[in-house]
Amino acid sequence: MNPKVERAIYIGIIFVLAIILVSFGKKQTELQASIPLTVEQLYKKLQNPKLNIQIIDVRPYEPSEEEEDDAEDYEFYTLTHIPGAIPLPDCDESKAPKEALDHINYYLPTVIVSKEGDPKIFEKCKKKFKISQNLAGGMQAWNDAGYPTEEDEYVPPKAGGGGGCL
């Protein structure tokens, strides 16, 4: 067989396999987004230092003075949130604290946390992130499970990271 024809056949096969691989990857991402993540699954993922997961909290940032006394902990970011969560109220950059916007990465695997795992806010938010999943039951389920939380305003992570001698 002519080497040029053989090379063209191999390139064609590689091209077809690449298209199949990309389409499978897209289908997997769509399937993953359609299945909510349980609080137990998220907690296990957060325990693995090799996984790089971003948590976006879409609940309102802080209660007004009138709401503060009657508000449940799971209703507002400043009252309680998952450690390391980045506030993005209603998935709207204009409502987020300025220091939080610099830490949002739209290409990292992302877990969207709402008050009770609202699928409507997830649908709105998932368009902004390349890979995303909804937290089933939202912050209420996280609180009910007794997993660790933080309170107060968003504080960006310290620069530098950890480990090793300097």
C-alpha positions as CSV (number, residue, x, y, z in Angstrom):
1,M,0.0,0.0,0.0
2,N,1.1,3.5,-0.8
3,P,2.6,5.2,2.4
4,K,0.7,8.4,1.7
5,V,-2.6,6.5,1.6
6,E,-1.7,4.5,4.7
7,R,-0.8,7.7,6.6
8,A,-4.1,9.4,5.5
9,I,-6.0,6.3,6.8
10,Y,-4.3,6.5,10.2
11,I,-4.9,10.3,10.4
12,G,-8.6,9.7,9.5
13,I,-8.9,7.0,12.2
14,I,-7.3,9.2,14.8
15,F,-9.6,12.1,13.9
16,V,-12.7,10.0,14.2
17,L,-11.6,8.6,17.5
18,A,-10.8,12.1,18.8
19,I,-14.4,13.2,17.8
20,I,-15.8,10.2,19.7
21,L,-13.7,10.9,22.7
22,V,-14.8,14.6,22.8
23,S,-18.5,13.6,22.4
24,F,-18.2,11.1,25.3
25,G,-16.6,13.7,27.5
26,K,-19.4,16.2,26.8
27,K,-22.0,13.6,27.5
28,Q,-20.3,12.7,30.8
29,T,-20.2,16.4,31.8
30,E,-23.9,16.7,31.0
31,L,-24.8,13.6,32.9
32,Q,-22.7,14.6,35.9
33,A,-24.5,18.0,36.0
34,S,-27.9,16.3,36.0
35,I,-27.2,14.2,39.1
36,P,-27.1,16.3,42.3
37,L,-24.2,15.7,44.7
38,T,-25.1,14.5,48.2
39,V,-23.6,16.2,51.2
40,E,-21.8,12.9,52.1
41,Q,-20.2,12.8,48.6
42,L,-19.1,16.4,48.9
43,Y,-17.6,15.9,52.3
44,K,-15.6,12.9,51.1
45,K,-14.4,14.9,48.1
46,L,-13.3,17.8,50.3
47,Q,-11.3,15.4,52.4
48,N,-9.2,14.4,49.4
49,P,-6.4,17.0,49.0
50,K,-5.7,15.8,45.4
51,L,-9.2,16.9,44.2
52,N,-9.5,20.6,43.3
53,I,-13.2,21.5,43.9
54,Q,-14.7,24.9,44.0
55,I,-17.8,25.6,46.1
56,I,-20.0,28.5,45.0
57,D,-22.6,29.6,47.5
58,V,-25.6,31.3,45.8
59,R,-27.6,32.2,48.9
60,P,-28.0,35.9,49.8
61,Y,-24.8,37.2,51.3
62,E,-26.1,38.7,54.6
63,P,-29.4,39.4,56.2
64,S,-30.8,42.9,56.6
65,E,-31.1,44.1,60.2
66,E,-34.8,43.2,60.2
67,E,-34.2,39.7,58.9
68,E,-31.2,38.9,61.2
69,D,-33.2,37.9,64.3
70,D,-35.7,35.7,62.4
71,A,-33.3,34.2,59.9
72,E,-32.3,30.5,60.0
73,D,-28.6,29.8,59.8
74,Y,-28.8,28.1,56.4
75,E,-30.5,31.1,54.7
76,F,-27.5,33.5,54.5
77,Y,-23.8,33.1,53.6
78,T,-22.5,35.2,56.6
79,L,-24.6,33.2,59.1
80,T,-23.1,29.8,58.1
81,H,-21.3,28.4,55.0
82,I,-19.2,25.5,54.0
83,P,-15.5,26.2,54.7
84,G,-13.9,27.6,51.6
85,A,-17.1,28.4,49.9
86,I,-17.1,31.5,47.6
87,P,-20.2,33.7,47.8
88,L,-22.0,34.5,44.5
89,P,-25.5,35.5,45.5
90,D,-28.1,34.5,43.0
91,C,-25.2,33.7,40.6
92,D,-24.9,37.4,40.0
93,E,-21.4,38.9,40.0
94,S,-22.8,42.3,40.8
95,K,-24.1,41.0,44.2
96,A,-20.9,39.3,45.2
97,P,-18.2,40.8,47.4
98,K,-15.4,42.3,45.2
99,E,-12.7,40.2,46.9
100,A,-14.6,37.0,46.1
101,L,-14.8,37.6,42.4
102,D,-11.1,37.3,42.0
103,H,-11.2,33.7,43.4
104,I,-13.9,32.3,41.1
105,N,-12.6,30.0,38.5
106,Y,-15.2,29.2,35.8
107,Y,-13.2,26.1,34.6
108,L,-12.8,24.2,37.9
109,P,-15.2,21.5,38.9
110,T,-17.8,23.4,40.9
111,V,-20.5,22.6,43.4
112,I,-23.4,25.0,43.6
113,V,-24.8,25.5,47.1
114,S,-28.2,27.1,47.6
115,K,-30.5,27.2,50.6
116,E,-32.2,23.9,49.9
117,G,-30.7,22.6,46.6
118,D,-33.0,24.6,44.4
119,P,-32.7,23.2,40.8
120,K,-33.9,26.5,39.3
121,I,-30.9,28.5,40.6
122,F,-28.6,25.6,39.7
123,E,-29.9,25.8,36.1
124,K,-29.2,29.5,36.0
125,C,-25.7,29.0,37.5
126,K,-24.5,26.0,35.6
127,K,-24.3,28.0,32.4
128,K,-21.4,30.0,33.9
129,F,-19.3,27.0,34.9
130,K,-17.6,24.4,32.7
131,I,-18.3,21.5,35.1
132,S,-20.8,21.9,37.8
133,Q,-23.1,19.9,40.2
134,N,-25.9,20.9,42.5
135,L,-25.7,20.1,46.2
136,A,-28.7,18.0,47.0
137,G,-30.6,19.6,49.9
138,G,-28.3,22.6,49.8
139,M,-26.9,24.3,52.9
140,Q,-29.8,23.0,55.0
141,A,-28.8,19.4,54.3
142,W,-25.1,20.2,55.1
143,N,-26.2,21.7,58.5
144,D,-28.5,18.8,59.2
145,A,-25.7,16.3,58.6
146,G,-23.6,18.2,61.2
147,Y,-20.6,18.8,58.9
148,P,-18.2,21.7,59.7
149,T,-19.2,25.2,58.9
150,E,-17.8,28.7,59.1
151,E,-19.6,32.0,59.7
152,D,-18.9,35.7,59.0
153,E,-17.9,37.5,55.9
154,Y,-15.9,36.1,53.0
155,V,-12.2,36.1,53.6
156,P,-10.0,35.3,50.6
157,P,-7.4,32.5,51.1
158,K,-4.0,33.6,52.1
159,A,-1.4,33.7,49.2
160,G,1.3,31.2,49.1
161,G,-0.4,27.9,50.0
162,G,1.1,25.6,52.5
163,G,3.6,22.8,53.1
164,G,7.3,22.6,53.1
165,C,10.0,24.8,54.5
166,L,10.4,28.3,53.2
